[in-house]
């Protein structure tokens, strides 16, 4: 039973970091109604830029500020060059634009900084930590605490501030938001800038855990089953979905993988979240916290 709780807690801590990545997708979807396929590339770009600046001898906090400024500039460029010409276009058009944007950002990052693996040292030792007699990774505990605080801060910001209310209005209806004086372009810049900040923090956390490499983009896409479970428009859904995915993949890897006498038990945590999301779509396609959409025909 102690081992079970150790695996469960480890999965929940990883789930908090999945929730952080999922938040970047939620923010863009709430503002434009489009799944931002480029969010994983933004995580990779931010982490690779930060790691490269650190290797050149730049101070940690100075590098953080510089990369944050770069992500804000990138957000402004995306709004001006990609999004503004596509206002009121079909959602599939915006989605295809984010696919092209993903390849552009990935290529830009590797073209400037190279494609070799980088390490990020956040000064946190990965040693066992006793929590009520249960061994928990100190690194995972601290990283999940940072991610959790950021998730809570963003949830409060978008629920209780004027910008957050404007964001919800834009998400409901672009034309109606414009008619009451909400500047759509400024809202999109703010949202993409915040998504860039989330990508930077997520990139640092995951980069410190697994190394900064191209595979980081696929780790970020683990947020897709999180969003399917929680709902694409819900910040609480991103949190709950992340916890479910994090816990279920770890438990599946240990218990289902070990109980199956076949090779498919190996690496089951890499595909189990997607299988769980596929099954969940059959039961509740809008997610746990998503709104049911009834369309009259």
N, C-alpha and C positions, 0 to 999 in steps of 0.2 A: 504493500500500500504506500509506503514511503517513496519507493521508486516511481509509482504511478503519479504521485503528487509532484515529484521533481520534474517528470516529463511534462505534466500538465502546466506547471508554473512556467517552465521554459518556453512552452508553446504560446502561453498567454503573453509573455514578455515580447516574444517575436511578433505576435499579433498586434501589439501596440505600434511597433514600427511599420507594419503593413498598413495600419490605419493612417499613419502619417503620410505615407506615399499615396494612399487612396484619397486623402484630402485634396491633393493637387488636382486629381481628376474631377472630384466633386465641385471644386470652385469653378473650373472652366465650364463644366456641364451646366451648372446653375446659371452662369452668365450667358452662355451661347446655345445651350441645348445640344452640344456636340461632345462626343467622347474624344478627348485630346490624346491622340495616339503618340504625340511628341513628348508627353510628360516623362516617360522613361528616358528619352534622349536628353531631356533637360537635367534629370538627375545625374546622368553620366557626364554631361558637359560641365556641370557645376563641380562635381567631385574631382574630375580630371584637371580642371583649371586650378582648383584649390591645391591639390596635391602637387602639381607642377610648380606653382608659386612657392610652396613650402620648400621644395627641393632646391629652389634657386636662392634660398636663404632669407626669404621674407618672413617677418614676424607673423605668428598665428593669427592674431586679431586683425592685423593690417591686411593679411591675405583674405580673411573673412569679409572685411569691409569692401575690398577691391572686387572680390567675386560677386558679392551682393550687388554692387553698383553695375557690374557687367550684366547680371541677370535682369536688373531693372531696365538697362539700355536695350537688352534683347527683347524684353516685354514690349517696350515702346516701339521697337522696329517691327515686331510681329503684328502689333495693332495697326500701325501705319501702312505696312506693305502687304500684309496678308488679310487681316480681318476687315479693315475699313472698306476695301473694294467689294467685299462679299456680304455686306449688310443686307438683310432681308432675302438672301439667297437660300435655296433649299439646304437642309441640314447635311445631306450627303455631300454637298459641295464643300462645306466647311470641314467635314470629316476627312475628305480626300486631301484637302489643303494641309491638315495636320499630319497626314501620312508623309506627304512630301517634305513638310517641315522637319519631321523626325529624321529622315535621311540626311537632310541638309545640316542639322545641328550635330548629328553623329559624325558626319564627314568633316565638318569644321573643327570639332574638338580634336579628332585624331590627326587632322592635317596640321594643326597648330602645335599640338603637344606630343604627338606620336601615339603609337598603339600599344606600347609595352605596359605591363602591370605596375601600378604605383601602390605604395603603402601609406596609410594615414595613421599617425599616432596621436591619439587624443589624451594620452597620459593616464589612462584608466587600465589597471591591471585586470586580466581575465583570470581571477582566482575564485575558488569556491567561497560562498558566503552562507553562513548558517542562518536560516530563517525558520524559527520554530522547530529546529531539528532537521530541517530539509535543506539539502545543498542546492544553492542557487548561484548562478554565475554573476559575479559582481559587475562584470562588464555589461551583461544583458540587463541587469537591474538598473544601472545608472542610465544606459542608453534608452531604456523604456521609460524611465522617469522623465528624461528630457523630452522625448517624443510625446509623452502623455501631457506634460505641461503645455507644450506648443499646441497640441490638439484642443485642449481646454481653452487656451487663449484665443485661438481662431474661432472656436464655436461661440464664445462670448462676443467677439468682435462682430461676427456676421449676424448675430441674433439681436444685439442690443445697441448697435450704433446706426447712425444715419446712413453711412455707406452700406452697411449690411442690409438695411431696408431697401435701399436703392437697388442693390444687387438682386434681391428677391423680386422686385418689380420688373427688372430687366429680364430675369429668368422666366417670368410668367408671360410677358408679352412685350416684345421690342417696340412695336408701334405705340402701344399705350404708354410705355415708359417715356418715349420721346415726346408724346403729346402733352405730358405734364411737366416737361422741362428737365427730365433726367438726361444728362449728356452720356449717350451710349459709349462714345469713344473713350471718355475719361474712365468710365466704369470698367471697360475692358482692359485698359492700361493698368488700373489698380489690381484687378483680378489676376492678370497675367504676371504682374510684379510680385504679388503675394504667392502665386503658384511657383514663381522662380525662387522665392525665399524658402518655400517648403521643399522644393527640389534640392536646394543647397544643403539644408539641414539633413534631409533624408540621404543625400549623397555622402555627407560626412559620416553619418551613423553607419550606413551599410558599407561604405568604403573602408571604414575602420574595422569592420567585422569580417568582410570577405575580400578586401582589396579593391582598388579602383581599376576596373577592366571593362571590356565591352559587354561582358555577361551581366553587368549591373543594369543594363536596359531591360533585360528579361526578368531580373529580380523585381524591378519596378512594375512590370506588367502582372506580377502576382496580385496587384491591386484589383485586377479585373474580376476574379471570383469574389473578392471582398465587396466590390460594388454590386455584383449580382445578388449577393445575400442581403446586403444592407439597404440597397436602393441608390440609384445614381444621383439623386438630388438631396440626400440626407447626410448631414454631418454626424448625427448620432448613429446613423446606419453604418457609416464608414468605421466608427469605433467598434460597434458590436460585431460587424462583419469581420473586421480584422482579428478580433479576439477569437471568433469561431474558427476562422481559417487557420490561425496560428496554432490553436490547441488541437484541432482535428488533424492537421498534417503531421504533427509530432506524435500524437497517439496512434495514428494510422501507421506511421513508419515503424514504431516499436511493436505494436500488438498485431495489427493486420499483417504487416510485412513478415514478422517472425512466425506467424501461424500458417502462412502459405508456404507450402513446400516447393515453390517454384521460383524462378529467377525474377519474376515480376515484383517480388517483395523488396528487391533492392531499389533504392531511390524512389520509393512510393510517394514520399512527401513532395516530389517535384510535379507529379501529375494528379495526386489525390484531390487537391483543392479545385481543380478544373472539373473533375468528375463529380464532386459534390455540388459545384455550381450548376452543372448540367442537369443533375437530378432536381435541384432546387427550382430551376426554371419551369419544370413540369408542374410544380405545386403552386408556386407564388412568383410568377415572372416579374412582378414589379418590385420585389424585394420586401424585406421585413418592414421597412419604414417608408417604402415608396407609395405613391398615391395611385389608386386604381384609376385607369383611364377608360371611360365608357364613351365610345364613338357611335353616333347614330348613322345608320346607313340609309 
